[in-house]
């Protein structure tokens, strides 16, 4: 059902950046051209996640020419999801578009997001349609494994091949901002909110400049945050694993006792003993590791530290 949207909406573009000095000017220029063509009021909010190159200076230079460009700078690197959260907190638009700063999320696709929003979708989620050779094959394989795990381990409808390139209605942005948890996984939290959504496929562009900041370690950490934030199934699997190993141990003990009574026990047996110790020891350590992940997250949450610390702002009202 079509929903009433403002006739002259303010559109906020939130762009988390980290060491993207080579992309800032091009991204800002293309965004301004696209938004001017659509004819909407807009603001472009760069959230600098503690860049150590010339990114802050590039943003300042662009802002000097275009006051609709705004900026937030963190004291250090707090992570992409923290930068995304800050952008959604300070964005004032009736519609808020989040996108990466490397131009792999094409600015020219923004009008399509606005069309779907005007048609009634509160969340317009994009889905990657990668060009051959345009994205590292190992990243695609790892992403597929992760989305399958999320689907299997939780009840959150995470869209396969989704990206942090999306449009949120004002209501959704405010609901997201009201979530007070430390570990943020936007691709899971936004579907969890339950607002009406639409999906649009887009062609992944080439990185304009610089190098990707998401290596295997960061992708793995993000995947773990997503899984442990939305599912307790790993802990339940530990219970099943413990039951299975207990039954296996009892069965093996009965087998050993019967073999002894029948006189079938020969000398040695060190190999089977060592194997059993290693298997059960490995199961215990794995179980302890999974429980520790949950305990560690509880520890971080109860400290109530902020997700990020702001060093400076430009064009932002902090009141």
DAJO-V20966 format. One line per field, one symbol per residue. ss: DSSP state (H for helix, E for strand, - for the rest). burial: I if it has 9 or more other ideal C-beta (glycine too) atoms within 8 Angstrom, else O. A space follows every 10 residues. Layout:
# DAJO-V20966
ss = ???
burial = ???
This chain:
# DAJO-V20966
ss = ---------E EEEEEEE--- ---HHHHHHH HHHHHHHH-- EEEEEEEE-- ----HHHHHH HHHHH---EE EEEE-----H HHHHHHHHHH ----EEEEEE ------HHHH HHHHHHHH-- --EEEEEEE- ------HHHH HHHHHHHHHH HHH------- -EEEEEEEEH HHHHHHH--- -----HHHHH HHH---EEEE EEE------- -----HHHHH HHHHHHHHHH --HHHHHHHH HHHHHHHHHH HHHHHHHHHH H--------H HHHHHHHHHH HHHHHHHHHH HHHHHHHHHH HH-------E EEEE-----
burial = OOOOOOOOII IIIIIIIIII IOIIIIIIOI IIIIIOOIOI OIIIIIIIII IOOOIIOIII IIIOOIOOII IIIIOOOIOI IIIIIIIIOI IOIIIIIIII IIIIIIIOII IIIIOIIOOI IIIIIIIIII OOOOIOOOII OIIIOIIOII IOIIOIOIIO IIIIIIIIII OIIOIIIOOO OOIIIIIIII IOIOIOIIII OIOIIOIIII OOOOOOOIIO OIIIIIIIII OOOIIOOIOO IIOOIOOOIO OIOOOIOOII OOOOOOOOOO OOOOOIOOII OOIOOOIOOI IOIIOOIOOI IOOOOOOIOI OOIIIIOOO
